[in-house]
Amino acid sequence: MYSFEQLKIFVSVCETGSFSATARRLGKVQSGISQSIANLEIELNQLLFDRSGLKPVPTEAGNYLLPVARSILQQKNYFDQKVEALENKQENQLVIGIEESLPLTSLTRILQNTAEKYPTTNLELISATSANIETMVKQGEVQLGIIYLTPEFKIDYDFFVLEHNRFITVAAPDHILANQEKITAQMLKEQRQLLLRSNRQELWFNPQICPQAWFANNHGTLLELACLNIGWAFVPAALAAPYIDAGRLIELRPEFEKSGLLAEMAAIVSRRIKRGPVLENLLTRIKGLKL
């Protein structure tokens, strides 16, 4: 019966184009490589290489079996990784909830490192509002969430503060308040408000203050509605920037909040699950995250 080692040598000879190069790659003597290929050909009853020239050239049978051999070796490697993960008590799967308004560039770099370090752990990423993510973490459906932190006492999960995300007030260039030098809270209350709401919950720092209000469950929709001059909105500055640069929106500067508001971001972790090495590694790296 052929061995994994023989398949490894077979694939290497195909890739390097010579027995000597394979011997150097695998740290073996050339005669051992040649003998291994010869034994494999006997086991399979197939000629894998044409040796009539200066270098071995895969035969039709060799080319036919090469992708299968690669697949077998990949599956063996995956099996070995799974066994190692079990020994190290690595999680088989993690679910991460990410506030829908956050830029993901910094976080995806961390996740790239996780993919490389823990190749057998599956990750599920959920983009949702902070309220939805908080609920899922409390229920144990999500192991790690990144949300806007609420001021209420936390009893269902642990958390640590990351940094702040700036919110600003925006409206269309032809909005009635667009050319006002002085904007009061009362003036805003007299216009239609566009605000985030999910599961009938609003962001605690952005409640409904106007009798007239439209709601959406993501900030992208609010920005598009604001562009149509349907109302004003209080949104993350980073999301609004492209709209402002394109002239589709302008920033309003109310008297009470001329520089906007800094909303505190936090990573929250369910207390209903046992933390494994993958989650602990993610937490360590996220603590230094700049969103």
C-alpha angles and dihedrals in degrees: 000000000000119000135223088248091058091050090049091053092046092053092045093052089051090050099043098036096225144063092230094053090049090050090054093046094050098035095243136123117265094238089057091053092050092048092048091054091047091051091048091053089052091049092050096036087227134115104235101180137034104225098182093104134054092276132034112259120199113249123223088269090049093053090045093054098039098085090045091052090049091050092050091051091048091052091049090051091049091049091051090050091051091051090049090048090053090050090050092044092238118174116257091212139007128193116209123191117204126192105251095230096057124105107240103204097101094041094050090056088057091048090051089058089049091053090053096044098040106029096166097054114095118217127204116196119201121191111203143129120291091249093055093045092049090053092049092049091050090051093048094244091116121041098195128026133182110204148144103279118240122214095234121110113270117228104150100051145020120242144183128197119248111180139291134285116208119230123199137184115249139179140166117283090248095049114129091246096046096098098035113120092199120039118184130192089252091056090053091048090057092059131067113273123215112204145163119261130168126172085358090299126122129199105277092232093047109049127163109277100164129074088223113059141155121202136207133173096230136043094232091066091047090054092051091049090050090052088058089056092244091135146312124286140200106221143154110286092225091058093045095049097084091049092049092046089052092051093243093115138022130206116249116209110207116200093244095049110024094153096040126240129291109224114203116237123207141178112230127196128198116245090206095076135063111245114237130194095271094054092044090051091050092050092051092051096042091055088072094043121132106202 
